[in-house]
Amino acid sequence: MAYLSIDVGSSLVKAALIAEDGRLLAIARRPVSMSHGRGGNEHEADAREWKSAAFAAVREIATGSAGVPDGPGAAPGVSAKEGPPRAIVVSGNGPTLVALDEANEPVGPALSWLDRRASAEAALVSHHALMPIDASFYLPKALWFARKHPQADRIRRFLSCPEHLVSVLTGEAWTLLPSKGYLPYIWSPELIDAVGLDRNLFPPFIAPTEPVGRLLPSIAEELGLPPGIPAFAGFPDFLAGLVGAGIVEVGMAGDRGGTSEAINIAAASPFPGRGLLSLPHAIEGLWNLSGGLSTAGKSLEWLASILGLGDAAGLVETAATAGPGAGGMVFIPYLAGERAPLWDADRRGAFAGLSLSTSRADMARAACEALCYSLRLPAELARDAGYGLRELRATGGTARSPFLASLKASILKLPVAIPEVGDCELVGDAAAAAVGLGDHADLASAARSMSRIASRHDPDPDLEGLYDEGFGLWKEALGALAHVDAHGATLSFAKRNDG
């Protein structure tokens, strides 16, 4: 018997069977897409594509044709045919917002977590919230839909990415609230009233591990599963990843690699200032301090395409052939603005230090080092503020590379541990199901029991000085280019208005 976990990512939807002890029994993946508009602030997704991809992946699990994974986290020979899942949990990327009509169908594309077109709306929400609310968050996007979407009169409900898929599976609509500390970043009745929206557009709140409904008979038949399987509230994907990686104690940090990447630090108190985003952890009493790179995997994919290296994995493989420091060249990887720690929607990317002797391997190496520097930036902020870091657990696609894991360890000056199941959000979902079913008393005990470590990578002391110097050079380039980015944004705005 196992739990069925579903995670909706920016480029992949994954469905997996997770054993009660955290082993990965079977997994299926389906690609999804994101479209990018001009100007760098418009990034849309198709919620219908999430549904079709999720259904295809779950059918593969249900029929027993899903891949049985290799590696230490696998349980060879186990398939869905040995019994239906005991529960279903869904996580997904956020803050991504879907507007839905009376029939629960999407009203146009969803605004993805990368989307920052709602800057004017964010200013209004921030004014009423008495704190900065980024344009990427939920309520500014909802306000943008209501004010500016050409079919705004059709909108009857707003849901986040995983909530929408849950509503498709169960027919029930809820707003996931990990804790009350998330209210300003999602929405509250008071903020909804203050910006002039209708409270009926926003479903009631529910907490992780609570029951959200049961699998509808019509959907169960379509998926090849028995009807009535209980569904439990999961998390936004970054919280699911923290739980699934066992990052449930002060001083532990997570690094979930994918389209975006951020360091998430488990702390006993919020960060004193805006440098890092401070949100409550999934574990009661802990805080999650985060900051990173919104275009981490995306920048590697982009550069791999430009250089003819295939995909991100091909770029990483090529980078490993170049020497440390990339010949003195640096890459600024902020290709779509940035949230914490920069909080600047105008930031863009650049190479500095190019020469006639620069090779593709050098450029690839600079991109990989830049990814690590963009994680060291928030890590240094945390350390300077007195937060201790003792271990980084790296998950997601980039965690499959021993080269990148070792590079992160040396640049961040922190031991890096790689969990057995790289897609840790799937294990985190399963932990939520385990608590919901009463298999564990709480999320912390479920996380400790279900997360396993496959390998560890320590910093290379011989590279410490080189990367200290490299990080300093990278920060100098980042600061020097701020004016160029701001001027470029002004030119782009003028061009759009003239056109």
Helices and strands as residue ranges (DSSP letters): E 2-8, E 12-19, E 24-31, E 34-36, E 43-45, H 47-62, G 80-82, E 88-92, E 97-100, E 110-111, H 119-129, H 138-148, G 152-154, E 157-160, H 161-170, E 175-176, G 180-185, H 189-194, G 199-201, E 205-206, E 211-214, H 217-223, E 230-236, H 237-244, E 252-257, E 261-267, E 277-280, E 287-293, H 296-307, H 312-319, G 326-328, E 330-332, E 350-352, H 360-384, E 391-396, G 397-400, H 402-412, E 416-419, H 424-436, H 443-450, E 453-457, G 461-463, H 464-480, H 482-498
